[in-house]
Amino acid sequence: MKKLKQFPVLRSDEEAEDFVANADLTEYDWSGFQRVHFELQPKTERVNMRLPKSLLDAARAKAAAEGIPYQRLIRRALERELAPKAAQ
């Protein structure tokens, strides 16, 4: 089996654009990459709810383990639950 290349360190958008335009990306090791979720819609509304302390503590702990704010974790759970099933 062919050994996969490691991705180079790209220090600018221009370097990244040039790399993607000219490299054969099938030759590179993608195993270290993680999925990233971009939040593009503006947050204009606010919600206030009561939760059991144990549930809020669990959300905070999970969010801390993922390195994100707990409000984002809760919003992501809502988005996943309410997203159309075909999009998942």
MMTF fields as JSON, N, C-alpha, C and O atoms, coordinates in Angstrom:
{
  "mmtfVersion": "1.0.0",
  "mmtfProducer": "UNKNOWN",
  "numBonds": 351,
  "numAtoms": 352,
  "numGroups": 88,
  "numChains": 1,
  "numModels": 1,
  "chainsPerModel": [1],
  "groupsPerChain": [88],
  "chainIdList": ["A"],
  "bondAtomList": [4, 2, 8, 6, 12, 10, 16, 14, 20, 18, 24, 22, 28, 26, 32, 30, 36, 34, 40, 38, 44, 42, 48, 46, 52, 50, 56, 54, 60, 58, 64, 62, 68, 66, 72, 70, 76, 74, 80, 78, 84, 82, 88, 86, 92, 90, 96, 94, 100, 98, 104, 102, 108, 106, 112, 110, 116, 114, 120, 118, 124, 122, 128, 126, 132, 130, 136, 134, 140, 138, 144, 142, 148, 146, 152, 150, 156, 154, 160, 158, 164, 162, 168, 166, 172, 170, 176, 174, 180, 178, 184, 182, 188, 186, 192, 190, 196, 194, 200, 198, 204, 202, 208, 206, 212, 210, 216, 214, 220, 218, 224, 222, 228, 226, 232, 230, 236, 234, 240, 238, 244, 242, 248, 246, 252, 250, 256, 254, 260, 258, 264, 262, 268, 266, 272, 270, 276, 274, 280, 278, 284, 282, 288, 286, 292, 290, 296, 294, 300, 298, 304, 302, 308, 306, 312, 310, 316, 314, 320, 318, 324, 322, 328, 326, 332, 330, 336, 334, 340, 338, 344, 342, 348, 346],
  "bondOrderList": [1, 1, 1, 1, 1, 1, 1, 1, 1, 1, 1, 1, 1, 1, 1, 1, 1, 1, 1, 1, 1, 1, 1, 1, 1, 1, 1, 1, 1, 1, 1, 1, 1, 1, 1, 1, 1, 1, 1, 1, 1, 1, 1, 1, 1, 1, 1, 1, 1, 1, 1, 1, 1, 1, 1, 1, 1, 1, 1, 1, 1, 1, 1, 1, 1, 1, 1, 1, 1, 1, 1, 1, 1, 1, 1, 1, 1, 1, 1, 1, 1, 1, 1, 1, 1, 1, 1],
  "groupList": [{"groupName": "MET", "atomNameList": ["N", "CA", "C", "O"], "elementList": ["N", "C", "C", "O"], "formalChargeList": [0, 0, 0, 0], "bondAtomList": [1, 0, 2, 1, 3, 2], "bondOrderList": [1, 1, 2], "singleLetterCode": "M", "chemCompType": "L-PEPTIDE LINKING"}, {"groupName": "LYS", "atomNameList": ["N", "CA", "C", "O"], "elementList": ["N", "C", "C", "O"], "formalChargeList": [0, 0, 0, 0], "bondAtomList": [1, 0, 2, 1, 3, 2], "bondOrderList": [1, 1, 2], "singleLetterCode": "K", "chemCompType": "L-PEPTIDE LINKING"}, {"groupName": "LEU", "atomNameList": ["N", "CA", "C", "O"], "elementList": ["N", "C", "C", "O"], "formalChargeList": [0, 0, 0, 0], "bondAtomList": [1, 0, 2, 1, 3, 2], "bondOrderList": [1, 1, 2], "singleLetterCode": "L", "chemCompType": "L-PEPTIDE LINKING"}, {"groupName": "GLN", "atomNameList": ["N", "CA", "C", "O"], "elementList": ["N", "C", "C", "O"], "formalChargeList": [0, 0, 0, 0], "bondAtomList": [1, 0, 2, 1, 3, 2], "bondOrderList": [1, 1, 2], "singleLetterCode": "Q", "chemCompType": "L-PEPTIDE LINKING"}, {"groupName": "PHE", "atomNameList": ["N", "CA", "C", "O"], "elementList": ["N", "C", "C", "O"], "formalChargeList": [0, 0, 0, 0], "bondAtomList": [1, 0, 2, 1, 3, 2], "bondOrderList": [1, 1, 2], "singleLetterCode": "F", "chemCompType": "L-PEPTIDE LINKING"}, {"groupName": "PRO", "atomNameList": ["N", "CA", "C", "O"], "elementList": ["N", "C", "C", "O"], "formalChargeList": [0, 0, 0, 0], "bondAtomList": [1, 0, 2, 1, 3, 2], "bondOrderList": [1, 1, 2], "singleLetterCode": "P", "chemCompType": "L-PEPTIDE LINKING"}, {"groupName": "VAL", "atomNameList": ["N", "CA", "C", "O"], "elementList": ["N", "C", "C", "O"], "formalChargeList": [0, 0, 0, 0], "bondAtomList": [1, 0, 2, 1, 3, 2], "bondOrderList": [1, 1, 2], "singleLetterCode": "V", "chemCompType": "L-PEPTIDE LINKING"}, {"groupName": "ARG", "atomNameList": ["N", "CA", "C", "O"], "elementList": ["N", "C", "C", "O"], "formalChargeList": [0, 0, 0, 0], "bondAtomList": [1, 0, 2, 1, 3, 2], "bondOrderList": [1, 1, 2], "singleLetterCode": "R", "chemCompType": "L-PEPTIDE LINKING"}, {"groupName": "SER", "atomNameList": ["N", "CA", "C", "O"], "elementList": ["N", "C", "C", "O"], "formalChargeList": [0, 0, 0, 0], "bondAtomList": [1, 0, 2, 1, 3, 2], "bondOrderList": [1, 1, 2], "singleLetterCode": "S", "chemCompType": "L-PEPTIDE LINKING"}, {"groupName": "ASP", "atomNameList": ["N", "CA", "C", "O"], "elementList": ["N", "C", "C", "O"], "formalChargeList": [0, 0, 0, 0], "bondAtomList": [1, 0, 2, 1, 3, 2], "bondOrderList": [1, 1, 2], "singleLetterCode": "D", "chemCompType": "L-PEPTIDE LINKING"}, {"groupName": "GLU", "atomNameList": ["N", "CA", "C", "O"], "elementList": ["N", "C", "C", "O"], "formalChargeList": [0, 0, 0, 0], "bondAtomList": [1, 0, 2, 1, 3, 2], "bondOrderList": [1, 1, 2], "singleLetterCode": "E", "chemCompType": "L-PEPTIDE LINKING"}, {"groupName": "ALA", "atomNameList": ["N", "CA", "C", "O"], "elementList": ["N", "C", "C", "O"], "formalChargeList": [0, 0, 0, 0], "bondAtomList": [1, 0, 2, 1, 3, 2], "bondOrderList": [1, 1, 2], "singleLetterCode": "A", "chemCompType": "L-PEPTIDE LINKING"}, {"groupName": "ASN", "atomNameList": ["N", "CA", "C", "O"], "elementList": ["N", "C", "C", "O"], "formalChargeList": [0, 0, 0, 0], "bondAtomList": [1, 0, 2, 1, 3, 2], "bondOrderList": [1, 1, 2], "singleLetterCode": "N", "chemCompType": "L-PEPTIDE LINKING"}, {"groupName": "THR", "atomNameList": ["N", "CA", "C", "O"], "elementList": ["N", "C", "C", "O"], "formalChargeList": [0, 0, 0, 0], "bondAtomList": [1, 0, 2, 1, 3, 2], "bondOrderList": [1, 1, 2], "singleLetterCode": "T", "chemCompType": "L-PEPTIDE LINKING"}, {"groupName": "TYR", "atomNameList": ["N", "CA", "C", "O"], "elementList": ["N", "C", "C", "O"], "formalChargeList": [0, 0, 0, 0], "bondAtomList": [1, 0, 2, 1, 3, 2], "bondOrderList": [1, 1, 2], "singleLetterCode": "Y", "chemCompType": "L-PEPTIDE LINKING"}, {"groupName": "TRP", "atomNameList": ["N", "CA", "C", "O"], "elementList": ["N", "C", "C", "O"], "formalChargeList": [0, 0, 0, 0], "bondAtomList": [1, 0, 2, 1, 3, 2], "bondOrderList": [1, 1, 2], "singleLetterCode": "W", "chemCompType": "L-PEPTIDE LINKING"}, {"groupName": "GLY", "atomNameList": ["N", "CA", "C", "O"], "elementList": ["N", "C", "C", "O"], "formalChargeList": [0, 0, 0, 0], "bondAtomList": [1, 0, 2, 1, 3, 2], "bondOrderList": [1, 1, 2], "singleLetterCode": "G", "chemCompType": "PEPTIDE LINKING"}, {"groupName": "HIS", "atomNameList": ["N", "CA", "C", "O"], "elementList": ["N", "C", "C", "O"], "formalChargeList": [0, 0, 0, 0], "bondAtomList": [1, 0, 2, 1, 3, 2], "bondOrderList": [1, 1, 2], "singleLetterCode": "H", "chemCompType": "L-PEPTIDE LINKING"}, {"groupName": "ILE", "atomNameList": ["N", "CA", "C", "O"], "elementList": ["N", "C", "C", "O"], "formalChargeList": [0, 0, 0, 0], "bondAtomList": [1, 0, 2, 1, 3, 2], "bondOrderList": [1, 1, 2], "singleLetterCode": "I", "chemCompType": "L-PEPTIDE LINKING"}],
  "groupTypeList": [0, 1, 1, 2, 1, 3, 4, 5, 6, 2, 7, 8, 9, 10, 10, 11, 10, 9, 4, 6, 11, 12, 11, 9, 2, 13, 10, 14, 9, 15, 8, 16, 4, 3, 7, 6, 17, 4, 10, 2, 3, 5, 1, 13, 10, 7, 6, 12, 0, 7, 2, 5, 1, 8, 2, 2, 9, 11, 11, 7, 11, 1, 11, 11, 11, 10, 16, 18, 5, 14, 3, 7, 2, 18, 7, 7, 11, 2, 10, 7, 10, 2, 11, 5, 1, 11, 11, 3],
  "groupIdList": [1, 2, 3, 4, 5, 6, 7, 8, 9, 10, 11, 12, 13, 14, 15, 16, 17, 18, 19, 20, 21, 22, 23, 24, 25, 26, 27, 28, 29, 30, 31, 32, 33, 34, 35, 36, 37, 38, 39, 40, 41, 42, 43, 44, 45, 46, 47, 48, 49, 50, 51, 52, 53, 54, 55, 56, 57, 58, 59, 60, 61, 62, 63, 64, 65, 66, 67, 68, 69, 70, 71, 72, 73, 74, 75, 76, 77, 78, 79, 80, 81, 82, 83, 84, 85, 86, 87, 88],
  "secStructList": [7, 7, 7, 7, 5, 7, 7, 7, 7, 7, 7, 1, 2, 2, 2, 2, 2, 2, 2, 2, 2, 2, 1, 7, 4, 4, 4, 5, 7, 7, 6, 6, 7, 7, 7, 7, 7, 7, 7, 7, 1, 7, 7, 7, 7, 7, 7, 7, 7, 7, 7, 7, 2, 2, 2, 2, 2, 2, 2, 2, 2, 2, 2, 2, 2, 2, 6, 1, 7, 2, 2, 2, 2, 2, 2, 2, 2, 2, 2, 2, 2, 2, 1, 7, 4, 4, 4, 7],
  "xCoordList": [0.838, 0.0, 0.885, 1.91, 0.481, 1.228, 1.146, 0.069, 2.295, 2.314, 1.738, 2.104, 0.822, 0.175, 1.058, 1.774, 1.003, 1.778, 1.092, -0.124, 1.904, 1.371, 1.098, 1.811, 0.082, -0.247, 0.823, 1.327, 1.168, 2.145, 1.505, 0.282, 2.344, 1.856, 1.661, 2.594, 0.442, 0.112, -0.086, -0.893, 0.638, 0.674, -0.195, -0.244, -0.872, -1.735, -2.857, -2.783, -3.872, -4.963, -4.445, -4.884, -3.516, -2.966, -2.237, -2.393, -1.44, -0.751, -1.759, -1.571, -2.813, -3.838, -4.545, -4.752, -4.911, -5.579, -4.686, -5.149, -3.411, -2.466, -2.302, -2.267, -2.202, -2.047, -3.25, -3.086, -4.454, -5.667, -5.81, -6.27, -5.424, -5.557, -4.591, -4.888, -3.431, -2.386, -2.056, -1.422, -2.464, -2.09, -3.114, -4.292, -2.647, -3.542, -3.892, -3.11, -5.055, -5.428, -5.65, -5.724, -5.756, -5.914, -4.607, -4.608, -3.501, -2.196, -1.912, -0.862, -2.833, -2.575, -3.386, -4.466, -2.827, -3.439, -4.463, -4.091, -5.733, -6.82, -7.235, -8.176, -6.571, -7.038, -7.009, -7.748, -6.193, -6.113, -7.117, -7.176, -7.91, -8.864, -10.127, -10.517, -10.753, -12.019, -13.05, -12.72, -14.298, -15.386, -15.561, -15.496, -15.781, -15.984, -17.354, -17.751, -18.064, -19.385, -19.284, -18.909, -19.616, -19.6, -20.996, -21.983, -21.071, -22.345, -22.477, -21.868, -23.276, -23.381, -24.602, -24.591, -25.64, -26.847, -26.666, -26.127, -27.113, -27.015, -27.946, -29.038, -27.5, -28.325, -29.086, -28.505, -30.382, -31.166, -32.183, -32.704, -32.473, -33.503, -32.874, -31.788, -33.575, -33.089, -34.116, -35.317, -33.649, -34.557, -34.123, -32.934, -35.096, -34.826, -35.594, -36.807, -34.896, -35.582, -34.991, -33.841, -35.795, -35.343, -34.982, -35.71, -33.84, -33.366, -32.995, -32.645, -33.068, -32.527, -31.015, -30.334, -30.507, -29.083, -28.229, -27.194, -28.658, -27.873, -27.763, -26.719, -28.843, -28.811, -27.903, -27.126, -28.007, -27.144, -25.678, -24.8, -25.41, -24.034, -23.496, -22.334, -24.345, -23.917, -23.622, -22.646, -24.456, -24.225, -22.93, -22.151, -22.699, -21.456, -20.227, -19.212, -20.318, -19.184, -18.892, -17.735, -19.939, -19.743, -19.178, -18.285, -19.698, -19.202, -17.736, -16.938, -17.383, -15.99, -15.082, -13.976, -15.547, -14.761, -14.556, -13.535, -15.535, -15.442, -14.792, -14.504, -14.556, -13.921, -14.817, -14.349, -16.123, -17.07, -17.914, -18.014, -18.524, -19.434, -20.672, -21.128, -21.2, -22.327, -23.579, -24.398, -23.738, -24.895, -24.82, -25.846, -23.627, -23.463, -23.793, -24.399, -23.401, -23.723, -25.236, -25.762, -25.937, -27.398, -28.031, -28.958, -27.537, -28.071, -27.833, -28.709, -26.664, -26.361, -27.302, -27.746, -27.607, -28.546, -29.925, -30.585, -30.363, -31.649, -31.625, -32.569, -30.538, -30.434, -30.476, -31.137, -29.773, -29.769, -31.144, -31.57, -31.825, -33.152, -34.182, -35.072, -34.068, -35.079, -34.719, -35.537, -33.511, -33.091, -33.887, -34.262, -34.136, -34.807, -33.966, -32.739, -34.623, -33.914, -33.045, -32.016, -33.434, -32.653, -31.32, -30.36, -31.23, -30.009, -28.99, -27.831, -29.388, -28.478, -27.623, -26.804],
  "yCoordList": [-1.181, 0.0, 1.248, 1.297, 2.229, 3.464, 4.284, 4.442, 4.806, 5.638, 7.011, 7.64, 7.461, 8.751, 9.886, 9.738, 11.004, 12.186, 12.936, 12.862, 13.657, 14.548, 15.908, 16.322, 16.592, 17.907, 18.919, 18.877, 19.816, 20.851, 21.916, 22.04, 22.673, 23.803, 24.963, 25.384, 25.465, 26.561, 27.82, 27.832, 28.864, 30.056, 31.209, 32.264, 31.023, 32.094, 31.485, 30.329, 32.269, 31.823, 31.557, 30.619, 32.38, 32.205, 30.871, 30.162, 30.527, 29.234, 28.088, 27.107, 28.206, 27.158, 27.019, 25.906, 28.139, 28.104, 27.471, 26.668, 27.828, 27.266, 25.759, 24.984, 25.356, 23.941, 23.137, 22.115, 23.599, 22.879, 22.844, 21.846, 23.916, 23.985, 23.042, 22.564, 22.769, 22.036, 20.651, 19.859, 20.34, 19.059, 17.973, 18.256, 16.736, 15.588, 15.183, 14.503, 15.596, 15.423, 13.964, 13.646, 13.082, 11.655, 11.055, 9.94, 11.767, 11.274, 11.625, 11.261, 12.325, 12.831, 12.095, 11.569, 12.074, 11.404, 12.34, 13.369, 11.989, 12.789, 12.343, 12.905, 11.361, 10.766, 11.732, 11.527, 12.764, 13.698, 14.829, 15.656, 14.881, 15.975, 15.721, 14.578, 16.809, 16.732, 17.568, 18.577, 17.138, 17.896, 19.216, 19.254, 20.28, 21.604, 22.106, 21.968, 22.682, 23.228, 24.749, 25.333, 25.384, 26.833, 27.362, 26.882, 28.338, 28.953, 30.237, 31.255, 30.176, 31.294, 32.172, 33.356, 31.608, 32.395, 33.273, 32.818, 34.532, 35.388, 34.893, 34.393, 35.039, 34.654, 35.892, 36.796, 35.943, 37.14, 36.932, 37.904, 35.693, 35.409, 34.8, 34.223, 34.94, 34.47, 33.519, 33.688, 32.527, 31.602, 31.487, 31.535, 31.335, 31.173, 29.935, 29.855, 28.969, 27.751, 27.253, 27.53, 26.525, 25.9, 24.449, 23.729, 24.036, 22.662, 22.115, 22.878, 20.81, 20.232, 20.487, 20.45, 20.744, 21.02, 19.909, 20.181, 18.669, 17.539, 17.584, 17.247, 18.001, 18.089, 19.229, 19.073, 20.371, 21.501, 21.169, 21.51, 20.517, 20.108, 19.144, 19.235, 18.214, 17.261, 17.985, 17.663, 18.958, 19.732, 20.523, 20.58, 21.13, 21.898, 20.99, 21.363, 19.809, 18.881, 18.395, 18.349, 18.035, 17.568, 18.688, 18.456, 19.898, 21.034, 21.306, 21.581, 21.233, 21.444, 20.386, 20.698, 19.137, 18.06, 18.285, 17.884, 18.929, 19.217, 20.565, 20.889, 21.358, 22.648, 23.714, 24.591, 23.63, 24.614, 25.156, 24.509, 26.329, 26.832, 25.927, 25.343, 25.825, 24.908, 25.361, 24.528, 26.675, 27.141, 26.629, 26.288, 26.575, 26.065, 24.576, 24.109, 23.831, 22.406, 22.207, 21.341, 23.0, 22.892, 23.278, 22.611, 24.354, 24.773, 23.686, 23.414, 23.07, 21.992, 20.806, 20.193, 20.481, 19.382, 19.711, 18.842, 20.947, 21.363, 21.288, 20.797, 21.78, 21.747, 20.316, 20.036, 19.413, 18.015, 17.374, 16.611, 17.673, 17.089, 17.612, 16.873, 18.874, 19.501, 19.536, 19.951, 19.107, 19.116, 18.075, 17.029, 18.37, 17.36, 16.086, 16.15, 14.935, 13.661, 13.401, 12.734, 13.907, 13.697, 14.428, 14.0, 15.518, 16.305, 15.696, 16.111, 14.732, 14.17, 13.099, 12.532],
  "zCoordList": [0.0, 0.0, 0.0, 0.68, -0.756, -0.897, 0.389, 0.963, 0.841, 2.044, 1.72, 0.728, 2.588, 2.378, 2.876, 3.866, 2.193, 2.552, 3.688, 3.863, 4.452, 5.478, 4.841, 3.927, 5.315, 4.783, 5.182, 6.305, 4.282, 4.62, 5.51, 5.569, 6.192, 6.975, 6.004, 5.32, 5.96, 5.041, 5.873, 6.803, 5.548, 6.397, 5.897, 6.53, 4.784, 4.29, 3.448, 3.032, 3.212, 2.342, 0.936, 0.27, 0.495, -0.858, -0.976, -1.97, 0.04, 0.028, 0.01, -0.71, 0.787, 0.847, -0.498, -0.981, -1.096, -2.4, -3.455, -4.265, -3.447, -4.417, -4.194, -5.149, -2.933, -2.617, -3.114, -3.78, -2.79, -3.181, -4.702, -5.256, -5.374, -6.829, -7.543, -8.638, -6.927, -7.645, -7.098, -7.795, -5.881, -5.27, -5.595, -5.813, -5.622, -5.729, -4.3, -3.635, -3.832, -2.431, -2.044, -0.857, -3.023, -2.709, -2.199, -1.677, -2.338, -1.885, -0.422, 0.108, 0.227, 1.575, 2.629, 2.36, 3.846, 4.99, 5.646, 6.21, 5.572, 6.112, 7.511, 8.071, 8.084, 9.341, 10.522, 11.485, 10.482, 11.599, 11.533, 12.443, 10.472, 10.31, 11.117, 11.354, 11.532, 12.254, 11.513, 10.89, 11.589, 10.986, 11.738, 12.966, 10.999, 11.576, 11.158, 10.001, 12.096, 11.814, 11.841, 12.858, 10.73, 10.655, 10.951, 10.392, 11.821, 12.168, 11.36, 11.687, 10.308, 9.39, 9.638, 9.304, 10.213, 10.45, 11.682, 12.691, 11.61, 12.796, 13.896, 13.628, 15.117, 16.269, 16.709, 17.31, 16.418, 16.706, 17.813, 18.36, 18.151, 19.155, 20.395, 20.347, 21.491, 22.779, 23.375, 23.167, 24.111, 24.784, 26.247, 26.563, 27.114, 28.529, 28.98, 28.79, 29.574, 30.019, 31.32, 31.658, 32.023, 33.265, 32.984, 32.301, 33.528, 33.372, 34.74, 35.641, 34.9, 36.135, 36.19, 35.165, 37.384, 37.545, 36.938, 36.33, 37.101, 36.592, 35.058, 34.499, 34.386, 32.922, 32.462, 31.52, 33.131, 32.78, 33.067, 32.273, 34.18, 34.5, 33.454, 33.059, 33.004, 31.971, 30.656, 29.978, 30.294, 29.069, 29.18, 28.229, 30.332, 30.533, 30.46, 29.872, 31.051, 31.04, 29.622, 29.203, 28.889, 27.508, 26.638, 25.823, 26.811, 26.043, 26.372, 25.475, 27.641, 28.038, 27.413, 26.972, 27.376, 26.779, 25.278, 24.718, 24.632, 23.195, 22.915, 21.763, 23.97, 23.805, 23.193, 22.467, 23.495, 22.971, 24.117, 25.159, 23.951, 24.981, 25.106, 24.123, 26.32, 26.52, 25.77, 25.382, 25.56, 24.793, 23.355, 22.766, 22.793, 21.428, 21.377, 20.412, 22.404, 22.453, 22.487, 21.788, 23.293, 23.372, 22.04, 21.579, 21.412, 20.11, 19.061, 18.241, 19.085, 18.141, 18.34, 17.37, 19.603, 19.871, 19.314, 18.745, 19.47, 18.903, 17.373, 16.753, 16.771, 15.31, 14.788, 13.788, 15.464, 15.017, 15.164, 14.297, 16.236, 16.466, 15.479, 15.058, 15.11, 14.274, 12.786, 11.965, 12.434, 11.037, 10.232, 10.761, 8.969, 8.129, 8.107, 8.034, 8.171, 8.245, 7.004, 7.111, 5.849, 4.627, 4.697, 4.056, 5.455, 5.521, 6.479, 6.478, 7.289, 8.277, 7.729, 8.452]
}
